[in-house]
Amino acid sequence: MIQLQVSGRIRRVGNGLAVLIPVREARSARLGAGDLVDVVIQSAVPDAFGLLSDLPYRPFERGNRGPWRERI
């Protein structure tokens, strides 16, 4: 079993999607057109819920610092 790790962008090919394997990596892994492979896909897109959870949090404080009056 040959392990190959490739990072890349997903491209549209016809009615499907594809991730291209560079020729150098394909040759080193002895892969060719028509070979059967098993693929594990890990998305690098972070989950939007909790995306800002590691930032420090401070409650908002409103102050009257200025010559203007607050309007509601």
C-alpha positions in Angstrom: 0.0 0.0 0.0 1.4 3.4 -1.0 0.6 6.5 1.0 0.4 9.8 -0.9 -0.6 13.1 0.6 -1.6 15.9 -1.9 -3.1 19.3 -1.1 -4.9 21.2 -3.7 -8.0 23.0 -4.8 -11.1 21.3 -6.1 -11.8 22.0 -9.8 -14.9 21.4 -11.9 -14.4 18.8 -14.6 -17.4 18.3 -16.8 -20.4 17.6 -14.4 -18.1 16.5 -11.5 -15.3 17.8 -9.2 -11.7 16.7 -9.2 -8.5 17.2 -7.2 -5.4 17.0 -9.5 -2.4 14.9 -8.5 0.9 16.5 -9.6 2.9 14.4 -12.1 5.9 14.2 -9.8 3.9 12.7 -6.9 1.9 10.4 -9.3 5.1 9.0 -10.8 6.8 8.5 -7.4 3.7 6.6 -6.2 3.6 4.7 -9.5 0.0 5.8 -10.3 -1.4 5.9 -13.8 -4.7 6.6 -15.5 -7.3 3.9 -14.7 -5.7 2.8 -11.4 -8.0 2.2 -8.5 -7.3 4.3 -5.4 -8.9 4.9 -2.0 -9.1 8.6 -1.0 -9.6 10.3 2.3 -10.7 13.9 2.1 -10.2 16.4 4.9 -11.6 19.9 4.5 -9.6 22.8 5.7 -12.6 25.0 6.0 -13.2 25.8 9.7 -16.6 25.4 11.3 -18.3 28.8 11.5 -19.8 28.1 14.9 -17.2 28.9 17.5 -14.8 30.5 14.9 -14.1 33.4 17.2 -14.1 31.4 20.5 -10.3 31.8 21.1 -10.4 35.6 21.0 -10.5 37.5 24.3 -13.9 38.7 25.2 -14.8 41.9 27.1 -18.3 43.3 27.6 -19.2 46.3 25.6 -19.2 49.5 27.6 -20.8 52.7 26.4 -19.4 55.9 27.5 -20.2 59.6 27.1 -16.8 60.7 25.7 -17.4 63.5 23.3 -19.4 66.6 22.6 -22.2 64.7 20.9 -25.4 63.4 22.4 -26.6 59.9 22.0 -29.6 59.5 19.7 -32.0 56.7 19.8 
